[in-house]
Amino acid sequence: MTRAMKARNPDNTVETVVLQCINDLGGKASSKEIYQAITDYVLLSENDLRASFGKRPQYHNELRGYFSILTRKHKLDRLKKGEFRLTQEGLLSLDPLNRPLPKCADLDDLITSPGRVATTISRILRDPFMVRELKKKYKHRCQLCGTGLELPNRFLYCEAHHIRPLGKPHDGHDEESNLLIVCPNHHVLLDYGAMKLSQTKFRFSNHDIAIKNIEYHNRWIYKGV
C-alpha cells in the first residue's frame, strides 16, 4: 500500500473497508474477489491503481495482513485456501446497533429462539462482477436521487437492489433487468415496501429494467406509508 493511501486510511478504516467489500460480495469471497472489489471501491485514477496493484505487489501482502488481523478478532472465518467468510462479529462491527427491523421482503424470517437444529443450507448465487460493472456505470451514485456517499477515507459507497427479491417466495432473478443501483436510504425504503417504483422516478437509467419487475414490486412489495 502506498504511503499516500496509508495516510488517508488508518488501520481501523482499512479493516472496515475489507469487511464491507466482503459483505457486498454476499458475505463470502475469495481473496481475488476481495482485491477486485477494493480496487473498484477506491477513488483513484487508473494510473494510481496500476501503480498500487501492478508495480506494488506488497499492497496485496498488506491486505493479507488485514485478513489475518480480522481472523484473530473473530470478524472473519478463514475457509478453504484463499477464501474468507464474514462472521456475526464482523457484521456487528459494520452495524453495531443491530436494531430489530420490521419484516423485509429481501430477507428470510430469522429464528430467534435459542437452541440448535440440523439444517441444509441452500445459498443464492449472485454475480458480483455484474454488480461491480453496474456500480461503475452509474459512477457509484443512486439511480433514484443521484446521491453518492463519500466516506471520510475517500471511498464512494452505493448498493445494488434486486427489484423482485431473490429466493422464495418471490423467485426474482440475479440479472441487470432486476437491479437498481441505490443509496442506503432508498435501499431500505424499497426493501421494506415503503416506496413505490416508477421509471419516471429514475434520475439515471442506462440499462434496461424489466417493467414486469417494477410491477411486481408495486403489487407485492410496496405496502404504502
N, C-alpha and C positions, 0 to 999 in steps of 0.2 A: 504494500500500500504506500502511495507516495506521501511525502511529508505534508503536502497541502491537504490531502484527504485526512490525514491523522489530525491536523489542526482543527478541521471542521467537525470531526467525528470523535467525540470521546468514546471510551470503551463501551460504556453502557448504551450509547446510542447505536453503535455498530451491532451490538447484541440484539437490540430491538429490531433493527432492520433485518438481520438474519432471520429472527423469529417471524417477522411479518411476511417476509418473502415465502417462507415455508408454509405459513398459514394461507397465503394467497394461492399457493400451488396445491391446496387441498389437505394440508396438514402432514403430508409425507412426500419426500422428494429425494432424488439423488443429488450428490454434491454438484454434478454438472448442471442440473436444472437450477439449483440454487444460485450458482455462479452466474448463469444466464439471466435469472430474474433480477439479481443485484445489478448486473450490467445495465439492464433496461431501466432499473429504478433510479440510478444515479444520473443527475442532471449534469453531464459532462459532454464536451464536444466529441465527435468521432475520433479526432486525433488523440485527445486525452484518454479515451477509452482504449485505443490501440496501444498507447504507451503504458497504461496501467496493466492491461491483460496480456499484451503481446511481448513487450520488452521488459516487463517487470513481473516475472512469474512468481516472485516472492509474495505478491498480492494473494495468490491462491494459498500459499503456505500460511500466511497470517490468518486467512479466513478459516483454514483447518484448525488453527489455534483457538478460534472462537467456537468452533464446533465442539472441541474438547472441553472448553470452559463451560459451555451451556449444558453439555452432558453431565459434567460434575455437579452443576447446580440443579440437576434433575429437570431441566427445561426441555431437553431433547433426549430421545432414545436413539442410540446407535443400532441400526438394524444390520442387514447384510452389508457387505463391503460397499462403502460409498453412499449409503442411504440413511436418512435420518427422519425421525417422526417427532412432531410436536407433542409434548406431554400436557397433562392438565395444568401442571405448574407453569409451563410455558404459555398456555392460553391465558391463565390468570394474570401473568405479568403483562400481557397485552391489554387485558381488560380487568384491572384489579378490583373494580366494584362488583363485578359478577352479579349484577342485579337480576332478579327473576323478571321475565318478559311475558307478555301475552302470547297466545298461540301464533306461530309464524308459519306461513304457507310453504316456506322453503326448507323447513326443518321437521324431522320426525319428533313425535312426543318422546320425552325423556322419562326413564324410570327413576323416580326419586326415592323409592323405599329402599332401606338397607338390605344387604344380603347379596348372594352371588348365584348366578344361573349360568348354565352352559348354553352358549349361543353359536350360531353360524352367521358370520358377517358377510354381507354382500355389499361391496363398495362401488358406488357410481364412478365410472372413469370419466375424467374431464380432460379437456385438451388445453394444457397451459400455454402452448405455443400460439394457438388461435387467440386466446385471451390477450397475450402479450402484444400480438400484432394489432388487435383492435384498440388496445390502450394507446399504442404508439400512433395509430391512425388519427385518434382524437386528441393527441398531444397530452394525454392523461387528464383530460377535462370532461366534466359531466355533460352528457348529451342533452340533459334537461335544463340545466341552469348555467352551464359554462364554467362552473367553479373548478379550479384546480388547487388542491390542498398542498401548499408548500410547507414542509416541515422545517423546524429550525436547522436541521442538518442538510438542508437543500435537496431533500428527496421530494419528489412530487407523487402524491398518492391519489388513487381513484380505485373503484371497484367494478366488477362485472356482475350484472344481474341477469338471471335467467327469467324471462318474462313468464313463460309457462314453467313452473318449477320441475326440476328433475325428480325422478323416483315416484313411488306410489304416494298418493292416488292420482297424481297429475300426469306423470309419464311424459314430461317435456323432453326435448332433445338438446344435446350439447352441440349446438351449431350456431353460426353467425346470425341466422334469421330469428333466433330466440334469445339474443343477447343485447343488452344495453350497457354502455359504459356510464357509470353514475358516481356521484359523490356519496359519502356515507349517509348523509341525511336523506337523500332520495332513495337510497337502497333500503333503508329501514321503512320508509313510508310505503314503498312498493311491496316489500316482503310481508308487512303486517296489514295490507289491504286498506291503507289509509289514503290512497291516491289512485285516481282513475287515469288510464293512459289514453292518449290520442296522438296521432302523428303530428298534429298541429302544435303539440307541446314540445316537440323536439327542437332544440336550438341548433343542434348539429345532427345530420343524418347522412353519413357517407357509406352506409352499407344497407343491403336490403333486409328489412324486418318484416316478417310474415304478419299480415293483417289478422290471420286466424289466431296467432299467439296473443296479440293485443286484445282481440275479442274474448279469448279465454280468460285473460287476466280480469277484464272488466266484468265478466259474468260470474267467475268462480272465486277470484281472489279479493277483488275490491269489496269492501264492506261498508263504505261510506263513513263519514265522520260527523 
